[in-house]
Amino acid sequence: MKAYSITDIGENRRVNQDYVFCEVNAIGNLPNLFIVADGMGGHNAGDYASRFCVEFFTEYIKNSDLESPIALIEEAIKVTNDKLYEKSIQQTDYEGMGTTLVVATICGNEMYVANIGDSRLYVISKEIRQITEDHSLVQAMVKTGELDRDEAKVHPNKNIITRALGTNETAQPDYFEVELDEGDIVLMCSDGLTNMLNDETIEQLVRENADDPKRASETLVKQANQQGGKDNITVIIVKV
């Protein structure tokens, strides 16, 4: 397994509110761990939320005795949400803060994934597949038939998310179990990438650099910035 992560402030933002964690070696009882978090909130709250989320989450994983990957991730998300929400209601500077979270661990040929918000995880094999589902206003409108996917991409409210970590007493993540084959590529990213590049372009750039996760990740960030770089951009690529 080869993996690489990168986070970039983009062309328009003054602060990077994304935070990333990428480790191919064991973290506690997990054989590896990959995380992308995209914070939100005024002043410094967004970057604090994403950083706190990832650091607290990984520390909890390191110290937990739970052995089941799903149970371990589920419990870590719950406890992290509790702590983040507690801080948001106790300190006025952090009021209303929250973060997206997409987390994955690969155990043999099985990948366990959790997500909340609109950061994404894809698997690129014979085709590109988005595994996670955006928790966003426009995605909800697509599901009800109010918008089609092309309209959703340019909708003025496309950045409004309907679920996040730390914004409520109870987190509502989705969980996925994905079977992987040798040679599959896992891509995790914040919406700073997917708002600038469509899935077809992402797939093409990753395939052109499939043997080098570092070059593939850097190419995606460079291309997103060339398309406007309107938001922070974070990418993890894992070659199975």
C-alpha positions in Angstrom: 0.0 0.0 0.0 1.2 3.5 -0.9 -0.4 6.7 0.2 0.1 10.4 0.1 -1.8 13.4 1.5 -1.7 17.1 0.7 -3.6 20.2 1.8 -3.5 23.6 0.1 -5.0 26.9 1.1 -6.2 27.6 -2.5 -6.2 30.8 -4.4 -8.9 32.8 -2.5 -8.8 31.9 1.2 -6.6 33.5 3.9 -6.9 30.5 6.3 -6.8 26.8 5.6 -9.8 25.3 7.4 -9.0 21.8 6.1 -7.0 19.2 8.1 -5.7 15.9 7.0 -4.3 12.7 8.5 -2.6 9.9 6.5 -0.9 6.9 8.1 -0.3 3.6 6.4 1.0 2.0 9.7 -1.1 0.9 12.7 -2.9 3.5 14.8 -4.0 1.7 18.0 -6.0 -1.3 16.9 -6.5 0.0 13.3 -4.0 -1.2 10.7 -3.9 2.2 9.0 -6.0 5.4 9.1 -6.9 8.2 6.7 -8.9 11.3 7.5 -10.1 14.5 5.8 -11.9 17.2 7.7 -13.1 20.5 6.4 -14.0 23.0 9.2 -16.6 25.7 9.2 -17.3 28.7 11.4 -16.3 32.3 11.7 -12.9 33.8 12.9 -10.6 30.9 13.8 -13.4 28.4 14.6 -13.3 26.5 11.3 -9.6 25.6 11.3 -9.8 24.9 15.1 -12.8 22.6 14.6 -11.1 20.5 11.9 -7.7 20.3 13.7 -9.3 19.5 17.1 -11.5 16.8 15.4 -8.7 15.0 13.8 -6.2 15.2 16.7 -8.8 14.2 19.3 -10.2 11.4 17.1 -6.7 9.9 16.4 -5.7 10.1 20.0 -8.9 8.3 21.0 -8.2 5.6 18.4 -4.7 5.1 19.8 -5.9 4.6 23.4 -9.1 2.5 22.8 -9.3 -1.2 23.6 -12.1 -1.8 21.0 -11.0 -4.2 18.3 -13.8 -4.0 15.8 -12.9 -1.3 13.2 -16.5 -0.3 12.8 -17.2 -0.1 16.5 -13.9 1.8 17.1 -14.6 4.4 14.5 -18.2 4.8 15.5 -17.3 5.3 19.2 -14.5 7.7 18.3 -16.9 9.8 16.2 -19.4 10.0 19.0 -16.8 11.0 21.6 -15.2 13.5 19.3 -18.6 15.1 18.5 -19.4 15.4 22.2 -16.1 17.2 22.9 -16.4 19.5 19.9 -20.0 20.4 20.6 -19.2 21.1 24.3 -16.5 23.5 23.2 -18.8 25.3 20.8 -21.4 26.0 23.4 -18.9 26.9 26.2 -16.7 29.4 24.3 -18.3 32.2 22.3 -15.3 32.4 19.9 -16.2 28.8 18.8 -20.0 29.2 18.7 -21.5 27.5 15.7 -18.3 25.8 14.6 -18.3 22.3 13.1 -16.4 20.2 10.6 -17.0 17.6 7.9 -15.3 14.3 8.4 -14.5 11.4 6.1 -12.5 8.6 7.6 -11.3 5.2 6.3 -9.2 2.2 7.3 -8.3 -0.7 5.1 -8.2 -4.2 6.7 -7.0 -6.7 4.1 -9.4 -6.3 1.2 -12.1 -4.6 3.2 -12.3 -0.8 3.7 -14.4 0.7 6.4 -15.6 4.2 5.8 -17.5 6.8 7.8 -18.5 10.3 6.7 -20.5 13.3 7.8 -20.8 16.4 5.7 -19.7 16.8 2.0 -16.1 15.7 2.0 -15.9 12.6 -0.2 -14.3 9.2 -0.7 -14.0 7.6 -4.1 -12.8 4.3 -5.3 -11.2 4.2 -8.8 -11.0 0.7 -10.3 -12.7 0.0 -13.7 -14.5 3.3 -13.2 -14.7 6.1 -10.6 -17.3 5.4 -7.9 -18.3 7.9 -5.2 -18.7 5.8 -2.1 -19.9 8.5 0.3 -23.0 10.6 -0.1 -22.9 14.4 0.4 -24.9 15.6 3.4 -25.8 18.9 1.6 -28.8 20.9 0.7 -28.4 20.4 -3.1 -27.9 16.6 -2.7 -31.2 16.5 -0.8 -32.8 18.4 -3.6 -31.3 16.0 -6.2 -32.8 13.0 -4.2 -36.3 14.6 -4.2 -36.1 15.5 -7.9 -36.0 19.2 -7.4 -32.6 19.5 -9.1 -30.6 17.3 -11.5 -26.9 16.8 -11.0 -25.8 19.4 -13.5 -28.0 22.0 -11.9 -26.7 21.0 -8.4 -23.1 21.7 -9.5 -23.8 25.4 -10.1 -26.5 26.0 -7.5 -25.8 29.1 -5.3 -26.5 27.0 -2.2 -24.3 24.1 -3.1 -22.0 24.7 -0.1 -24.7 24.5 2.5 -24.3 21.2 4.4 -27.0 19.5 6.4 -24.9 17.4 8.7 -21.6 18.1 10.4 -19.5 17.1 13.4 -19.8 19.3 16.4 -22.9 21.3 15.5 -25.4 19.1 17.4 -25.4 17.0 20.5 -25.7 13.9 18.4 -23.7 13.2 15.2 -25.3 11.4 12.3 -22.6 9.9 10.1 -23.0 7.3 7.4 -21.0 4.1 7.4 -19.8 2.0 4.4 -18.0 -1.3 3.9 -16.2 -1.6 0.6 -14.4 -4.6 -0.9 -11.2 -3.6 -2.6 -9.1 -5.3 -5.3 -5.4 -5.1 -5.8 -4.6 -2.0 -7.8 -7.7 -0.1 -6.7 -7.1 3.6 -5.9 -8.9 5.3 -3.0 -9.3 9.1 -3.2 -10.5 11.2 -0.3 -10.9 14.9 -0.6 -12.6 18.1 0.6 -15.1 20.0 -1.6 -12.3 22.4 -2.6 -11.4 19.7 -5.1 -14.8 18.5 -6.3 -16.2 22.0 -6.7 -13.3 22.8 -9.1 -13.0 19.5 -11.0 -15.6 17.1 -12.2 -15.4 13.4 -11.6 -14.2 12.6 -15.1 -11.3 15.0 -14.9 -10.4 13.7 -11.4 -10.4 10.1 -12.7 -8.3 11.0 -15.7 -5.6 12.9 -13.7 -5.4 10.1 -11.1 -5.1 7.4 -13.8 -2.3 9.3 -15.6 -0.4 9.3 -12.3 -1.6 6.0 -10.9 1.8 4.6 -9.9 2.7 7.7 -7.9 0.2 8.9 -5.2 2.3 12.0 -4.5 2.4 13.1 -8.1 -1.3 12.3 -8.5 -2.3 14.3 -5.4 -0.1 17.3 -6.4 -1.5 17.3 -9.9 -5.1 17.4 -8.6 -4.4 20.3 -6.3 -2.5 22.2 -9.1 -5.4 21.7 -11.5 -8.0 22.8 -9.0 -6.1 26.0 -8.3 -5.8 26.6 -12.1 -9.6 26.3 -12.3 -10.0 29.0 -9.6 -9.0 27.5 -6.3 -12.0 29.0 -4.6 -11.6 27.0 -1.4 -9.0 25.0 0.5 -8.1 21.8 -1.2 -7.2 18.6 0.5 -6.5 15.2 -1.1 -5.5 11.7 0.1 -4.7 9.0 -2.5 -4.1 5.4 -1.4 -2.9 2.8 -3.9 -4.0 -0.6 -2.8 
